[in-house]
């Protein structure tokens, strides 16, 4: 769970981020696979969520030494003398003493794991508000990214922490300017910053760093719920688990990601997370005759902590496996992750075998042989003779023959020659090698059941290149934006030319050629691992731009075949039977002038007067269409169908003023009136499903536009019966196929009217993605797929955190006798007691005299009385109000903290 940390990102940092901002959205597959041309080798990335680690104010006074080989390496000086992995730490706010203790933990990990790729850490030292968590939060960490579909991946449809993925792939996958691990530490905690023995009432900083880096390296699960939810889910709504999740099971051996037993999401899955009955099915531990690691799954769910630790009661202080319990104790010194955690890391891939292979492309000419090449590296030894290529020619993969891969000298490179017996052939193949961990490693992952490679020989190239690019959306007026793209052809002759056609404010400009990206000389911020070999970079393609400019552009790629097959991105409708554009489509971006300013607490507009607070792409404007009484913010009417490489489109309106989210959830709201006439999904579908189709969504970004997260789920015309009825008034239309040809579809002819306006409230703090104090940009996004479209979206009378609610400053009359506080006043803790109508949930909030909330917790009682001690020792002296929400009603009582 993200904590209440004041991430006040001002617009000076936002300017550069918006240039390359990606459209971070839920992945929605096209309805008909035959309409979509997909790239199975496309590497995907996703940001992680912090794992929270509180302090336990119990004096453990224990010491666990480093492993013998690590102790030998570190003896006498804290240097990476025999390091197997290189860590690069970017410190923020650290004192020299804190850096030295941090480096000790880094040096231990650098001798425990190996990677040919440097592991980059963003280490942040600042105060951390404990929020709803019990005790002081000592630290929190996460992999900087998770990634899937990378070279050498051994589990299909699985997210790997970026550091582990780069170790397996043997190369950088994210940008060299991005962290592989993000770790934050509470500067207000009572730390021991030395490298020896803490004093009384001190937490050993090096031990906590060792713990947090373990999370960043992959000890993190996507199995999540909340303390109040009745359901749980995994995969962060992507449908793919983390590599950690692949091993999580209950005591009967049922995997939690087995949707046959536990649907995702479901209440049944939630029950598994709170039964103190979870284990990590560790084949390495089993092979060594060691116990199966028990995971932390307390009966009271701990957001951001449950499942992503080992069990506290099983691995108590002093146990060799206690590093990764859910909390650290005073004077608890740990210099080793423990044998079980090391085994778990080996299971996930930190010790194993990596097979890197570039799939063979189609060959137009007839050939007699084709050479398969692979690079095989291992942390263990390979089973002799197990490295093989399995292939079939013009037959199914089930009838595959095998040939040995031969090692080239003492290198890690291997080759095998596939004989081709026919002038025109289709070859299907995969690679297998076994190691002494008794693991069968394949490329592609889990071949042949989950997939295999294929290429054709002796067939004419009639397919166009595959092109992907993150479209620009909003560009600062003082910049010259670049175009970065990947262009790949199915055949080995590759790409001939790539260029950009564009218009500025409707005026056509001379097309600009795009050159191959060179990671050795070009900006490494664009580096995306294996895609470098297909990457193209156009520097400052659009020349000088000014505030208010709207740019339309499209990317053209021509392959090197005899046919000169051409791809235009986004796609164009063609006149049937010809190669003539019928409806050209373009990416669009707006040039905006974001002024550096402090964030504002509230915003409102009725859109009836000139307004430069919004920038839009995709036809957004403040206008008054026929039939409306006044102005409103309108999308294009009708909106466009999707036409990018995924046959999707996003029309976006961006509020240019940053908003600081209020700390109180009942104040952090966005309200407006709206009309939503966008295509409804199938009955029973939900936001994020492939059959949810078009939708609208309100999103926030707390990193200046680099990533966007929905405040609440997106919705469509089915949200209102009158909207749905209006949308379903249809007419014949045209959509685009993957071959660039049109085909008939059905579009809506329903038109918005003033009578269709409905009120909407978006709660910015309804999920744990945002917290009070975040400074966010806000945007309104209309998503469309390639088929049916309609009138669109209209927004009026927008209010953000306005008007502000009055603070709670007085006791609710007549109810105060229901609650007793003792002692009152108190310097350190207060016992709160009240009677309940029946056992159940009690929500407790504590407010300062100024109305600011300082504590927010929930409890579940099994009897009809509530007794709870709260720690007030960290509150300033003064008067406070405690408010309890029970079935008796809302009860408020005053107390005093004295010193």
C-alpha positions in Angstrom: 0.0 0.0 0.0 1.3 3.5 -0.8 1.8 5.6 2.2 0.9 9.2 2.9 4.1 10.7 1.6 4.0 14.2 0.3 5.0 13.8 -3.3 4.8 17.5 -4.3 5.9 17.3 -7.9 6.0 20.8 -9.4 5.7 21.7 -13.0 9.4 22.3 -13.6 9.8 18.5 -13.5 6.6 17.8 -15.4 7.7 19.6 -18.6 10.2 17.0 -19.7 8.1 14.0 -18.6 5.1 15.0 -20.7 7.2 14.9 -23.9 7.5 11.1 -23.8 4.4 10.4 -21.8 2.9 7.0 -22.6 -0.8 6.2 -22.6 -0.8 4.0 -19.5 -4.0 2.2 -19.7 -5.6 -1.2 -19.2 -4.7 -3.6 -22.0 -7.8 -4.4 -24.0 -7.4 -7.0 -26.8 -9.2 -6.5 -30.1 -12.5 -8.3 -30.4 -11.5 -10.2 -33.4 -7.9 -11.6 -33.5 -8.0 -11.7 -37.3 -8.3 -7.9 -37.3 -5.1 -7.4 -35.2 -1.5 -7.8 -36.3 0.3 -8.5 -33.1 4.0 -8.8 -32.2 4.7 -11.7 -29.8 8.2 -10.4 -29.1 7.1 -7.0 -27.7 8.6 -6.4 -24.3 6.1 -4.9 -21.9 6.6 -3.0 -18.6 4.6 -2.2 -15.5 5.3 -0.2 -12.4 5.3 -2.0 -9.1 3.7 -1.1 -5.7 5.6 -0.7 -2.5 5.9 -3.4 0.1 5.5 -1.8 3.5 7.8 -2.8 6.4 7.0 -1.5 9.9 9.1 -1.6 13.1 8.3 -3.8 16.0 9.2 -2.1 19.3 10.4 -5.3 21.0 14.0 -5.6 22.0 15.2 -8.7 20.1 19.0 -8.3 20.7 19.8 -11.0 18.1 22.6 -11.4 15.6 22.7 -13.5 12.4 26.1 -13.4 10.7 26.7 -13.2 6.9 27.2 -16.4 5.0 30.8 -17.7 5.2 31.7 -16.8 1.6 30.2 -13.3 2.1 32.0 -12.8 5.4 35.3 -13.8 3.8 34.7 -11.3 1.0 33.9 -8.5 3.4 36.3 -9.2 6.1 38.3 -6.2 7.2 36.7 -3.7 4.8 33.3 -3.1 3.2 34.2 -3.4 -0.4 32.8 -5.5 -3.3 36.1 -7.5 -3.6 34.5 -10.6 -5.1 31.2 -9.2 -6.1 29.1 -11.2 -8.6 26.7 -8.3 -9.2 27.2 -4.5 -9.5 24.9 -2.1 -7.7 24.7 1.6 -8.6 23.0 3.6 -5.9 21.4 7.0 -6.4 21.2 8.5 -2.9 18.7 11.2 -2.0 18.8 12.8 1.5 21.3 10.3 3.0 24.0 11.3 5.5 27.5 9.7 5.0 26.8 7.4 7.9 23.5 6.2 6.4 25.2 5.7 3.1 27.9 3.5 4.7 25.3 1.3 6.4 23.4 1.1 3.1 26.5 0.1 1.3 27.1 -2.8 3.7 23.7 -4.3 2.7 24.5 -3.7 -1.0 27.9 -5.5 -0.6 26.2 -8.5 1.0 23.7 -8.8 -1.9 26.4 -8.3 -4.5 28.1 -11.4 -3.2 24.9 -13.5 -3.0 23.4 -13.0 -6.5 25.0 -12.7 -9.9 24.0 -10.5 -12.9 25.9 -9.3 -16.0 23.8 -6.1 -15.9 24.3 -3.3 -13.3 21.4 -3.1 -10.8 20.4 0.6 -10.3 18.8 1.7 -7.0 17.0 4.9 -6.2 17.4 5.2 -2.4 15.3 7.9 -0.7 15.7 9.1 2.9 12.7 11.2 4.2 9.9 11.1 6.8 7.3 8.5 6.1 3.8 8.8 7.6 2.6 5.4 8.9 -1.0 6.1 7.8 -3.2 3.2 8.7 -0.4 0.8 9.5 0.4 -0.2 13.0 3.7 1.1 14.3 6.4 3.1 12.7 7.1 2.4 9.0 10.8 1.8 8.7 11.0 1.4 5.0 9.2 0.4 1.8 10.5 -0.9 -1.5 9.6 -2.3 -4.9 11.2 -3.3 -8.2 11.3 -0.1 -10.3 9.5 -2.1 -13.1 8.1 -5.4 -13.8 8.5 -6.8 -17.3 7.3 -9.7 -19.5 8.0 -11.1 -23.0 11.7 -10.5 -22.6 14.5 -12.7 -24.0 15.1 -15.9 -22.0 11.8 -15.7 -20.0 11.0 -19.2 -18.6 7.3 -18.6 -17.6 4.7 -17.5 -20.1 2.4 -14.5 -19.3 4.4 -13.7 -16.1 5.8 -10.5 -14.8 9.4 -10.5 -13.6 11.1 -7.8 -11.5 13.3 -5.8 -13.8 16.6 -6.7 -12.1 15.9 -10.4 -12.5 14.7 -10.0 -16.0 17.9 -8.2 -17.0 20.0 -10.9 -15.3 18.1 -13.6 -17.4 18.2 -11.6 -20.6 21.9 -10.6 -20.1 21.2 -6.9 -21.1 19.5 -3.7 -20.1 15.8 -3.8 -20.7 14.5 -0.6 -19.2 16.2 2.8 -19.7 19.6 3.2 -18.1 18.1 6.3 -16.5 15.4 4.3 -14.7 15.9 2.6 -11.4 15.7 -1.2 -11.1 14.8 -0.9 -7.4 13.1 2.0 -5.6 13.6 2.0 -1.8 12.4 4.6 0.7 13.5 4.8 4.4 11.9 6.7 7.3 14.4 9.4 8.4 12.3 9.9 11.6 12.8 6.3 12.8 15.3 5.6 15.7 18.1 4.2 13.6 21.5 2.7 14.4 23.6 3.8 11.4 26.7 1.9 12.2 27.9 -1.5 11.0 28.4 -3.2 14.3 25.9 -3.4 17.2 22.8 -1.1 17.8 22.1 0.4 21.2 18.9 0.1 23.1 15.8 1.4 21.3 17.5 1.4 17.9 16.7 -0.4 14.7 19.7 -1.7 12.7 19.6 0.3 9.4 21.8 -2.1 7.4 19.5 -5.0 8.3 16.4 -3.1 7.1 18.2 -2.1 3.9 19.1 -5.8 3.3 15.3 -6.6 3.8 14.1 -3.8 1.4 16.6 -4.7 -1.3 15.2 -8.3 -1.1 11.8 -6.9 -2.0 13.3 -4.9 -4.8 15.0 -7.9 -6.2 11.8 -9.9 -6.5 10.5 -10.9 -3.0 7.1 -9.4 -3.8 3.7 -10.8 -4.7 0.9 -9.3 -6.7 -1.7 -11.2 -4.6 -3.5 -8.2 -3.0 -6.6 -7.2 -1.1 -7.4 -4.4 1.4 -8.3 -4.5 5.0 -11.9 -3.8 4.3 -12.4 -5.7 1.0 -14.2 -9.0 0.7 -12.2 -10.1 -2.4 -8.6 -10.4 -3.5 -6.9 -10.5 -6.9 -3.5 -10.9 -8.5 -1.7 -9.5 -11.6 -2.7 -5.8 -11.0 -5.6 -6.4 -13.5 -3.2 -7.5 -16.3 -4.1 -11.2 -16.2 -0.5 -12.1 -15.6 1.0 -13.1 -12.2 4.4 -12.1 -10.8 7.1 -14.8 -10.9 6.8 -14.9 -7.1 3.1 -15.8 -7.4 3.8 -18.8 -9.5 5.0 -20.6 -6.3 2.4 -19.5 -3.7 0.1 -22.3 -2.6 -2.0 -23.3 0.4 -1.3 -26.3 2.8 -3.1 -28.7 0.4 -0.9 -27.7 -2.5 -3.4 -25.6 -4.4 -1.7 -22.8 -6.3 -3.4 -19.5 -5.6 -3.2 -18.4 -9.2 -5.1 -21.5 -10.3 -8.4 -19.8 -11.3 -10.1 -23.2 -11.4 -9.9 -23.2 -7.6 -9.7 -19.4 -6.9 -11.2 -17.1 -9.5 -9.4 -13.8 -10.0 -10.7 -11.7 -8.3 -12.9 -13.6 -5.8 -13.9 -13.9 -2.1 -12.4 -17.4 -2.2 -9.0 -16.0 -3.0 -9.4 -13.4 -0.2 -10.0 -16.2 2.3 -6.7 -17.8 1.3 -4.8 -14.6 2.1 -6.0 -14.4 5.7 -5.9 -18.0 6.8 -2.3 -18.2 8.0 -2.0 -21.1 5.7 0.2 -20.0 2.7 3.5 -21.5 1.5 6.1 -21.0 -1.2 6.3 -24.2 -3.2 10.1 -24.2 -3.5 11.6 -27.0 -5.6 15.1 -26.0 -4.6 14.2 -26.4 -0.9 12.6 -29.7 -1.6 15.6 -31.0 -3.5 17.8 -30.0 -0.5 15.4 -31.7 2.0 14.6 -28.4 3.6 11.2 -27.2 4.7 8.7 -25.4 2.5 8.8 -21.7 3.4 5.7 -20.5 5.2 4.5 -17.1 4.0 3.0 -14.2 6.1 -0.8 -14.5 5.9 -2.3 -13.2 9.2 -6.0 -13.5 10.0 -6.2 -9.7 9.8 -5.0 -8.7 6.3 -2.1 -6.3 6.2 -2.2 -4.2 3.1 1.2 -3.9 1.4 2.6 -6.6 3.7 0.6 -9.8 3.6 2.0 -12.6 1.3 5.1 -10.6 0.5 6.9 -11.7 3.7 7.7 -15.0 5.5 5.6 -15.9 8.6 6.5 -13.9 11.7 5.6 -16.7 14.1 7.5 -19.4 12.3 10.7 -17.4 11.8 11.1 -15.4 15.0 14.0 -13.1 15.8 17.2 -15.1 15.8 16.0 -17.7 13.3 18.3 -17.9 10.3 15.3 -17.2 8.0 13.9 -14.2 9.9 15.1 -11.4 7.6 12.0 -11.4 5.5 9.4 -11.4 8.3 6.9 -8.5 8.1 8.6 -6.3 10.7 12.0 -5.5 12.2 12.6 -5.5 15.9 14.9 -3.3 18.0 18.5 -4.5 18.1 17.8 -7.2 15.5 20.9 -7.5 13.4 20.7 -9.7 10.3 23.5 -10.0 7.7 22.0 -12.9 5.6 18.7 -13.5 3.9 18.6 -17.1 5.2 18.7 -20.5 3.3 15.0 -20.5 2.5 15.0 -17.1 0.9 18.1 -18.0 -1.1 16.2 -21.1 -2.3 13.2 -19.0 -3.2 15.5 -16.7 -5.2 16.9 -19.7 -7.0 13.4 -20.9 -7.8 12.5 -17.6 -9.4 15.6 -17.6 -11.6 18.4 -15.8 -9.6 20.2 -19.1 -9.9 19.5 -21.0 -13.1 20.0 -21.2 -16.8 19.4 -18.5 -19.4 18.8 -19.3 -23.1 18.9 -16.3 -25.4 17.8 -16.8 -29.0 16.8 -14.4 -31.8 14.0 -16.1 -33.7 14.7 -16.9 -37.3 12.8 -14.7 -39.8 11.1 -15.8 -43.1 13.4 -16.3 -46.1 12.1 -15.4 -49.6 14.6 -17.5 -51.5 14.9 -21.3 -51.4 17.7 -22.6 -49.2 19.1 -26.0 -48.2 19.9 -25.3 -44.5 19.2 -22.8 -41.8 21.5 -22.2 -38.8 19.9 -21.8 -35.3 22.0 -19.8 -32.9 21.6 -19.5 -29.1 23.6 -18.2 -26.1 23.3 -20.3 -23.0 24.6 -19.2 -19.6 24.1 -20.9 -16.3 24.7 -20.4 -12.6 25.0 -24.2 -12.3 26.1 -26.9 -14.8 24.3 -28.1 -17.9 23.4 -31.8 -18.4 25.7 -33.1 -21.1 24.1 -33.4 -24.4 20.8 -31.9 -23.3 21.0 -28.7 -25.5 18.9 -29.5 -28.5 16.7 -27.9 -31.2 13.4 -29.7 -31.9 12.0 -28.9 -35.3 9.5 -30.1 -37.9 9.2 -29.3 -41.6 5.8 -28.9 -43.1 4.4 -30.9 -40.2 3.0 -30.4 -36.7 5.3 -29.7 -33.8 4.2 -32.9 -32.1 6.3 -34.7 -34.8 9.4 -32.7 -34.1 12.9 -34.2 -34.7 15.8 -33.2 -32.5 19.3 -32.1 -33.4 22.1 -31.2 -30.9 23.2 -27.7 -30.3 27.0 -27.6 -30.6 29.1 -25.3 -28.4 31.5 -22.9 -30.1 34.8 -23.4 -28.4 34.7 -22.3 -24.8 32.1 -19.5 -25.4 28.5 -19.6 -24.3 27.4 -19.6 -28.0 25.8 -22.7 -29.5 24.6 -23.5 -33.1 22.7 -26.2 -34.9 21.9 -26.6 -38.6 18.3 -27.4 -39.7 18.2 -29.2 -43.1 15.6 -27.9 -45.5 14.4 -30.6 -47.9 11.7 -28.6 -49.8 11.9 -25.5 -52.0 8.9 -24.1 -50.1 8.7 -25.0 -46.4 7.3 -24.0 -43.1 9.7 -24.8 -40.2 8.5 -25.0 -36.6 11.0 -25.3 -33.8 12.0 -24.7 -30.2 15.2 -25.0 -28.0 15.6 -27.1 -24.8 18.5 -27.4 -22.4 18.6 -29.1 -18.9 20.7 -28.1 -15.9 21.6 -29.7 -12.7 18.8 -27.9 -10.8 16.7 -30.5 -12.7 15.0 -27.8 -14.7 14.2 -28.1 -18.4 14.8 -24.6 -19.8 13.1 -23.8 -23.2 12.8 -21.0 -25.6 10.1 -19.9 -26.2 9.0 -20.2 -22.6 7.3 -23.5 -21.7 7.6 -24.8 -25.2 6.1 -26.7 -27.0 2.8 -26.7 -25.0 2.7 -22.9 -24.6 4.3 -22.0 -28.0 7.1 -22.5 -30.5 8.9 -20.5 -33.2 8.2 -20.7 -36.9 9.4 -19.4 -40.2 8.8 -20.0 -43.9 11.3 -20.6 -46.7 10.8 -19.9 -50.5 7.7 -17.8 -50.2 7.2 -14.2 -51.6 7.0 -11.5 -49.0 3.5 -9.9 -49.2 3.3 -8.7 -45.5 4.0 -5.2 -44.4 6.4 -4.3 -41.5 5.2 -4.2 -37.9 5.6 -0.8 -36.4 5.1 0.3 -32.8 5.5 3.7 -31.2 4.3 5.5 -28.1 2.3 8.5 -29.5 3.1 11.9 -28.2 0.2 13.6 -26.4 1.2 16.9 -24.9 4.5 18.7 -25.6 6.0 21.7 -23.8 6.4 24.8 -26.0 10.1 25.0 -25.2 11.0 21.6 -26.6 11.7 19.8 -29.9 10.1 16.4 -29.5 11.7 13.3 -30.8 10.0 10.2 -32.4 11.2 6.8 -31.1 9.7 3.7 -32.7 10.3 0.0 -33.5 10.0 -1.2 -37.1 10.4 -4.9 -37.7 9.8 -7.1 -40.8 8.8 -10.7 -40.9 11.5 -11.5 -43.5 15.2 -11.5 -43.1 15.7 -8.7 -45.7 14.5 -6.2 -43.1 13.4 -2.5 -43.4 14.3 -0.2 -46.3 13.1 3.2 -45.2 11.1 4.9 -42.3 9.8 8.4 -42.4 7.3 10.7 -40.8 4.5 12.7 -42.6 3.0 15.5 -40.6 0.9 18.7 -40.5 1.1 21.7 -38.1 -2.2 23.4 -37.6 -3.5 21.8 -40.8 -0.5 22.8 -43.0 1.3 19.8 -44.6 5.1 19.8 -44.0 7.9 18.0 -45.9 8.2 14.4 -44.7 11.3 13.7 -42.5 13.3 10.5 -42.7 14.0 8.5 -39.5 17.3 6.7 -39.0 18.2 3.5 -37.1 18.7 4.1 -33.4 22.4 3.7 -32.3 22.6 3.0 -28.5 26.3 3.7 -28.6 25.9 7.3 -29.7 22.2 8.2 -29.3 20.4 9.2 -26.1 20.4 6.0 -23.9 17.2 7.2 -22.3 15.4 5.6 -25.2 17.1 2.2 -24.8 14.6 -0.7 -24.5 16.8 -3.8 -24.6 16.3 -6.3 -27.4 14.1 -3.8 -29.3 17.3 -1.8 -30.0 17.9 -3.8 -33.2 14.5 -2.7 -34.5 14.6 0.8 -33.1 14.5 4.1 -35.0 15.0 7.6 -33.6 14.1 10.9 -35.2 15.6 13.8 -33.3 13.6 17.1 -33.3 11.5 15.9 -36.3 8.9 18.6 -36.1 11.2 21.6 -35.8 10.3 24.7 -33.9 6.8 24.7 -32.3 4.9 27.2 -30.3 2.2 27.2 -27.7 -1.2 26.3 -29.1 0.1 24.3 -32.1 -1.6 21.1 -33.0 0.4 18.5 -34.8 -0.9 15.6 -36.8 1.6 12.9 -37.8 1.9 9.4 -39.1 4.8 7.0 -39.4 5.5 5.2 -42.7 7.8 2.1 -43.0 8.7 0.3 -46.2 10.4 -3.1 -46.2 13.2 -4.2 -48.5 11.3 -6.9 -50.4 10.6 -6.8 -54.1 7.0 -5.7 -53.3 8.2 -2.8 -51.1 5.4 -3.6 -48.6 4.4 -0.5 -46.7 2.9 0.1 -43.2 1.3 3.4 -42.2 0.8 4.0 -38.5 -1.9 4.8 -37.5 -3.7 2.8 -40.1 -5.6 4.3 -43.0 -8.8 3.2 -44.6 -8.3 2.3 -48.3 -10.7 2.5 -51.2 -11.7 -1.1 -51.7 -9.6 -2.8 -54.4 -7.2 0.1 -54.6 -4.2 1.5 -52.6 -5.7 5.0 -52.3 -6.3 6.6 -48.9 -10.0 6.9 -48.1 -9.7 8.2 -44.6 -6.2 9.0 -43.5 -5.6 8.8 -39.8 -2.9 10.5 -37.7 -1.5 10.7 -34.2 -2.1 14.0 -32.6 -0.3 16.1 -30.0 -0.8 19.6 -28.6 1.9 22.1 -27.7 1.2 23.5 -24.2 2.8 26.1 -22.0 2.9 24.6 -18.4 3.8 27.4 -16.0 5.9 26.4 -13.0 3.6 27.0 -10.0 2.6 25.6 -6.7 -0.3 23.1 -6.8 -3.8 24.3 -6.0 -6.2 22.8 -3.5 -9.4 23.3 -5.5 -10.6 24.1 -9.0 -14.0 24.8 -10.6 -15.4 25.9 -14.0 -18.8 26.0 -15.7 -17.0 26.3 -19.2 -19.2 29.3 -20.0 -16.3 31.8 -20.4 -13.0 31.5 -22.3 -10.8 28.9 -20.6 -7.1 28.0 -21.3 -6.9 25.6 -18.4 -7.4 22.6 -20.7 -5.4 21.1 -23.6 -6.9 18.4 -25.7 -6.2 15.9 -28.4 -8.6 13.9 -30.4 -11.1 16.7 -31.0 -11.7 17.9 -27.4 -12.9 21.5 -27.1 -14.9 23.9 -25.0 -17.9 24.6 -27.1 -21.7 24.9 -27.2 -23.2 22.5 -29.8 -26.6 23.0 -31.3 -29.3 22.1 -28.8 -27.3 23.0 -25.7 -27.9 26.1 -23.5 -24.3 26.9 -22.6 -20.7 25.8 -23.0 -19.2 22.5 -21.9 -16.1 20.4 -22.5 -16.9 18.2 -25.5 -15.0 15.3 -27.2 -15.3 15.1 -30.9 -18.8 14.2 -32.1 -18.6 11.5 -33.2 -15.3 10.2 -31.7 -12.8 8.2 -33.8 -12.4 4.5 -34.0 -9.0 2.9 -33.1 -6.2 2.8 -35.7 -2.9 2.4 -34.0 -0.9 -0.9 -34.0 -3.4 -2.2 -31.4 -6.3 -0.8 -33.4 -7.1 1.6 -30.5 -7.4 5.3 -30.0 -7.4 7.7 -27.0 -8.9 11.2 -27.0 -7.6 13.1 -24.0 -8.4 16.4 -22.3 -5.7 17.5 -19.8 -6.2 19.9 -17.0 -3.0 22.0 -17.0 -3.2 22.9 -13.3 -1.7 20.5 -10.7 -4.0 19.6 -7.8 -2.9 18.7 -4.3 -5.2 15.9 -3.0 -6.8 16.6 0.3 -5.9 14.3 3.2 -9.6 13.6 4.0 -11.2 11.1 1.7 -14.6 12.9 1.9 -13.0 16.0 0.5 -10.9 14.5 -2.3 -13.6 14.3 -4.9 -14.1 15.4 -8.6 -17.7 16.2 -9.4 -19.2 17.2 -12.8 -22.2 16.7 -15.0 -21.8 14.5 -18.1 -23.2 12.8 -21.1 -21.5 9.5 -22.0 -22.6 8.1 -25.4 -19.8 5.5 -26.0 -20.1 1.9 -27.1 -21.3 -0.4 -24.2 -19.5 -3.6 -23.5 -21.0 -7.0 -23.4 -23.4 -7.8 -20.6 -21.4 -8.8 -17.5 -18.1 -7.3 -18.8 -16.1 -5.1 -16.5 -13.5 -2.4 -17.0 -10.3 -4.0 -18.3 -12.0 -7.0 -19.9 -11.5 -7.5 -23.6 -15.2 -7.2 -24.3 -15.7 -4.0 -22.4 -15.0 -2.1 -25.7 -15.1 1.7 -25.6 -15.1 3.6 -22.3 -14.4 6.9 -20.6 -12.2 7.3 -17.5 -10.8 10.0 -15.2 -7.1 9.5 -14.4 -4.4 11.0 -12.3 -0.6 11.2 -12.5 1.6 11.9 -9.5 4.8 11.6 -11.5 4.2 14.5 -13.9 2.5 12.6 -16.7 5.0 9.7 -17.0 2.3 7.3 -15.9 -1.5 7.5 -15.5 -3.7 5.6 -13.1 -7.6 5.6 -13.0 -9.1 7.2 -9.9 -12.0 4.8 -10.4 -12.9 2.2 -13.1 -13.8 3.5 -16.5 -17.5 3.3 -17.6 -19.6 3.5 -20.8 -23.1 4.3 -22.0 -24.5 1.4 -20.0 -24.0 3.5 -16.8 -27.4 5.1 -17.5 -30.4 3.5 -19.2 -31.2 6.6 -21.2 -27.6 6.9 -22.4 -27.7 3.2 -23.5 -31.0 3.6 -25.2 -29.8 6.6 -27.1 -26.5 5.0 -28.1 -28.3 1.9 -29.4 -30.0 3.9 -32.1 -27.6 2.7 -34.8 -26.6 3.1 -38.5 -24.3 1.3 -40.9 -20.6 2.3 -40.6 -17.1 1.3 -41.6 -14.2 0.0 -39.6 -10.6 -0.9 -40.5 -9.0 -4.4 -40.7 -5.3 -5.2 -40.0 -4.7 -5.3 -43.8 -5.8 -1.6 -44.1 -9.0 -2.5 -45.8 -12.5 -1.4 -44.6 -15.2 -3.7 -43.6 -18.8 -2.9 -42.6 -19.8 -2.4 -39.0 -22.6 -0.7 -37.1 -22.2 2.8 -35.5 -24.4 4.8 -33.2 -26.4 7.7 -34.6 -27.7 8.8 -31.2 -26.9 12.4 -30.4 -26.4 14.0 -27.0 -28.8 16.6 -25.7 -29.0 18.7 -22.6 -31.6 16.4 -21.1 -29.0 13.6 -21.0 -26.7 15.3 -18.5 -26.2 13.2 -15.3 -24.1 14.0 -12.2 -20.9 12.1 -11.5 -18.6 12.0 -8.5 -15.0 10.6 -8.9 -13.4 9.7 -5.5 -9.7 10.3 -5.8 -8.8 8.3 -2.7 -11.2 5.3 -3.3 -8.2 3.0 -4.0 -4.7 2.9 -2.5 -3.2 4.3 -5.7 -3.4 7.8 -4.4 -3.1 9.3 -1.0 -3.7 12.6 0.6 -0.8 15.0 -0.1 -0.2 13.7 -3.6 0.2 16.4 -6.2 -1.5 15.2 -9.4 -2.3 16.1 -12.9 -5.8 15.1 -14.0 -7.0 14.0 -17.4 -10.2 12.8 -19.0 -9.7 10.0 -21.5 -12.1 8.5 -24.1 -10.8 5.1 -25.3 -12.1 3.5 -28.5 -11.4 0.2 -30.2 -11.5 -0.4 -34.0 -15.2 -1.2 -34.3 -18.4 0.6 -33.3 -18.3 4.3 -32.3 -20.8 7.0 -31.3 -21.4 10.6 -30.3 -18.9 10.7 -27.4 -18.5 12.5 -24.0 -19.5 15.9 -22.7 -18.5 17.4 -19.3 -19.9 20.5 -17.6 -19.8 22.2 -14.1 -16.5 20.7 -13.1 -15.6 21.0 -9.4 -12.4 19.5 -7.9 -12.3 19.4 -4.1 -14.8 22.2 -4.1 -16.4 23.4 -1.9 -14.1 22.3 0.9 -15.9 20.6 3.8 -15.8 22.3 7.2 -13.4 20.8 9.8 -14.8 18.7 12.6 -14.4 21.0 15.6 -17.1 20.1 18.0 -18.6 17.1 19.8 -21.8 15.7 18.4 -24.4 16.5 21.0 -26.0 13.7 23.0 -23.6 11.0 21.9 -20.5 11.8 23.8 -21.5 9.7 26.8 -21.4 6.6 24.7 -17.6 6.7 24.5 -15.1 6.7 27.4 -11.5 7.8 27.0 -9.0 6.9 29.7 -6.7 8.4 30.8 -7.6 11.8 29.5 -5.4 13.8 29.3 -2.6 11.4 28.5 1.0 11.7 27.3 1.3 8.4 25.5 -1.7 6.2 25.0 -5.5 6.3 25.5 -8.0 3.5 26.0 -11.2 4.0 23.9 -14.3 2.1 25.0 -17.9 2.0 23.8 -20.8 -0.4 23.5 -22.0 -1.8 20.2 -25.4 -2.8 19.0 -23.8 -6.0 17.8 -20.3 -7.3 17.0 -18.9 -5.9 13.8 -16.8 -3.2 12.1 -15.7 0.0 13.9 -14.0 2.8 11.9 -11.9 5.2 14.0 -10.7 8.7 12.9 -8.6 11.2 14.9 -8.6 14.9 14.0 -6.5 17.8 15.2 -8.1 21.0 16.4 -7.8 22.4 12.9 -9.8 19.5 11.4 -6.8 17.7 9.8 -7.0 14.0 10.1 -4.0 12.4 11.8 -5.2 8.8 12.3 -7.6 6.6 10.3 -8.1 2.9 11.3 -10.7 0.1 11.1 -11.3 -2.7 13.5 -13.6 -5.8 13.6 -14.9 -6.9 17.0 -16.2 -10.3 17.9 -18.2 -9.1 20.9 -20.6 -6.1 21.5 -18.0 -3.9 23.2 -15.1 -2.0 21.7 -11.9 -1.6 23.7 -8.9 -0.3 21.9 -5.7 1.4 23.0 -4.2 4.0 20.6 -0.7 5.3 20.7 -0.7 9.1 20.9 3.0 9.5 21.9 3.9 10.8 18.4 1.2 13.5 18.4 2.0 17.1 19.4 0.6 18.3 22.7 -2.9 19.7 22.3 -6.6 19.0 21.8 -7.9 16.2 19.5 -11.2 14.7 18.5 -11.7 10.9 18.0 -14.7 9.9 15.8 -16.0 6.4 15.8 -18.4 5.1 13.1 -20.4 2.3 14.6 -23.9 0.8 14.1 -25.0 3.2 16.9 -24.1 6.1 14.7 -21.2 8.5 14.4 -19.7 9.3 17.8 -17.2 12.0 18.6 -15.2 12.6 21.8 -12.5 15.1 22.7 -9.2 14.2 24.3 -6.0 16.0 25.2 -2.4 15.0 24.7 -0.1 16.5 27.4 3.6 16.3 27.9 
